[in-house]
Amino acid sequence: MTTECTKVHLQIFTINCVKTQFQLSLIMITPIQGEYSKSLISDTPADLLTEEALHFKKSITKFPEEAIYIYSFERDKMIYADGWEEVLGYKNNEISMLKLVSISTDEYTQFSNELNDKALLFINSQTHDLELYSFTIELKKIHKNGNHIPLIWRVAVHKAENGKVTQIIGHCQINRSLKFGTIMKYAAYGPAKSKFEENLNKVLFQHLAISEKEKQALSLVAQGQSFKEIATLLNVSQSAIEKRIIPLYKRFKVRSLSHLISFAIENNIIS
């Protein structure tokens, strides 16, 4: 009897140990949203009096209500910043990469952090033409005075060496005409654009989000064009268009194409 009890206890102990190890392994392989990108950046602002920063000031065109930054992963700091007082109320020498990541409004924090993570992970998995990759997102950031500012945010690879991203550049433009609903809007660009966007779609599926490519196809559907007509117009296969539209049914919990279109209009995805 004692031997049997001991065996039972040992089995339970073994099962609990395996369960604990499994839970720990899940924690280790499942990063918290934003942790990957945050691990690559610092809270160090740019020294705007360096020869490099002055060169950027002269050579990079900045438009009204636009702010720009350049971050160096090699030096682990911001190396250029301009326009931030006009856009978000911070002086240029107050802007750090960590600050920019941390001031998204509540409804955009998780999504933008995860987009940053997955986009950088994908780009860092590539080895060629890295400087042709970029992504954009429509979101709101918190102004220094507490106001929520509608922005189009574009992040691009500014410099790459030996198949590794060394600098990124960000353009942040105020756009008061943006119409925000419950749907997050983003786009991906680069030599492997389809693969890039497909990768983002998979990992961001849990969010109510739509890519620029999906939005484009949906807009054409709403205009009354068939999948075949859209495929011809965009020079892709009909199955490629179906792959852009059909997954939206499940994502947005709609049951028909007409329901999908009305949902898109109600949530300012299309007009």
Rosetta blueprint (number, residue, H / E / L):
1 M L
2 T H
3 T H
4 E H
5 C H
6 T H
7 K H
8 V H
9 H H
10 L H
11 Q H
12 I H
13 F H
14 T H
15 I H
16 N H
17 C H
18 V H
19 K H
20 T H
21 Q H
22 F H
23 Q H
24 L H
25 S H
26 L H
27 I H
28 M H
29 I H
30 T L
31 P L
32 I L
33 Q L
34 G L
35 E H
36 Y H
37 S H
38 K H
39 S L
40 L L
41 I L
42 S L
43 D L
44 T L
45 P L
46 A L
47 D L
48 L L
49 L L
50 T L
51 E H
52 E H
53 A H
54 L H
55 H H
56 F H
57 K H
58 K H
59 S H
60 I L
61 T L
62 K L
63 F L
64 P L
65 E L
66 E E
67 A E
68 I E
69 Y E
70 I E
71 Y E
72 S E
73 F L
74 E L
75 R L
76 D L
77 K E
78 M E
79 I E
80 Y E
81 A E
82 D E
83 G L
84 W H
85 E H
86 E H
87 V H
88 L H
89 G L
90 Y L
91 K L
92 N H
93 N H
94 E H
95 I L
96 S L
97 M H
98 L H
99 K H
100 L H
101 V H
102 S H
103 I L
104 S E
105 T L
106 D H
107 E H
108 Y H
109 T H
110 Q H
111 F H
112 S H
113 N H
114 E H
115 L H
116 N H
117 D H
118 K H
119 A H
120 L H
121 L H
122 F H
123 I H
124 N H
125 S H
126 Q L
127 T L
128 H L
129 D L
130 L H
131 E H
132 L H
133 Y L
134 S E
135 F E
136 T E
137 I E
138 E E
139 L E
140 K E
141 K E
142 I E
143 H L
144 K L
145 N L
146 G L
147 N L
148 H E
149 I E
150 P E
151 L E
152 I E
153 W E
154 R E
155 V E
156 A E
157 V E
158 H E
159 K E
160 A E
161 E E
162 N L
163 G L
164 K E
165 V E
166 T E
167 Q E
168 I E
169 I E
170 G E
171 H E
172 C E
173 Q E
174 I E
175 N L
176 R L
177 S L
178 L L
179 K L
180 F L
181 G L
182 T L
183 I L
184 M E
185 K E
186 Y E
187 A E
188 A E
189 Y E
190 G L
191 P L
192 A L
193 K H
194 S H
195 K H
196 F H
197 E H
198 E H
199 N H
200 L H
201 N H
202 K H
203 V H
204 L L
205 F L
206 Q L
207 H L
208 L L
209 A E
210 I E
211 S E
212 E H
213 K H
214 E H
215 K H
216 Q H
217 A H
218 L H
219 S H
220 L H
221 V H
222 A H
223 Q L
224 G L
225 Q L
226 S L
227 F H
228 K H
229 E H
230 I H
231 A H
232 T H
233 L H
234 L H
235 N L
236 V L
237 S L
238 Q H
239 S H
240 A H
241 I H
242 E H
243 K H
244 R H
245 I H
246 I H
247 P H
248 L H
249 Y H
250 K H
251 R H
252 F H
253 K L
254 V L
255 R L
256 S L
257 L H
258 S H
259 H H
260 L H
261 I H
262 S H
263 F H
264 A H
265 I H
266 E H
267 N L
268 N L
269 I L
270 I L
271 S L
